[in-house]
Amino acid sequence: MKLTQGVMAAVSAGMLIYAASVEMLAGDFIMDPSLWKSSVGKQALALVSLLVGAGAMAVIGCVFLTFPTPHSL
């Protein structure tokens, strides 16, 4: 029973994080007319910044996965 609740809570949290991320990205890249009218360089900088941020979060996640948790000590 507890395993099922944990899995369902994790799936629900993942869906909420995904929906929020898509909403933020759509607001910044699709719905923002000032970014449309800006130069290609500024648009490329925005995209590169997004990718660098996603990469940094992935690296941080991988680094913390290698650390032992308090329960495994």
N, C-alpha and C positions, 0 to 999 in steps of 0.2 A: 504494500500500500504506500509506504513512504517513498519507495523508488519511483513509483508511478507519479506521485505528486511532485517529486523532484524533477523528473524528466519533463512533465507538463509545464512546470514553472520555468524551466530553462528554455523550452521551446517558445513559450509565451514572451519571455523577456527578449529572446533573440528576434522575434517578429516585431516587437515594439521598437527595438533599437534599429532594425532595418527600416521600418516605416519612417522613423524620425530622421534617419540619415538621408533617405531618398527625398523627403520633404525639404530638408535643408539644402541639399544639392540642387533640387529643382528651383528653389527660391533664389539661389545664388547664380546659377548658370543658365536657366531657361527663362525665368520670369523677370529677370533684371534687365530692363532696356538699356541701362547705362553701360553694362558689360557688352551688349550687342553693338552699341555705337562706338565702343572704344577700339583702339588699334589692335592689330593681330598680336603684337608683342605683349600687350597687357592681358589679352585673352590667354596667350600661351603661358604667361607668368602665373595666372590664376590656376590653370590646369596643372602646371608643374608644382605649384605650392600644394595643391590638393594631393597629388601623387606622393610628394615628399612627406606630407603629414600622415598619409595612410601607411607609407613605408616605415616611418618612425614608430607608429603605433604597433605595427607588426613586429618590429625588432624588439620593442619593449615587452610585448607579449611573449615572444620567444625567450627572451632573457629571463623573465620571471617564471617561465615554465621549468627552467633548469634548476631553480632554487628549491630546496626541500621545504615542504609545508610543515607547520608545527605538529601536525598529526603523524607525520612519518618519522619524526625524530625519536 
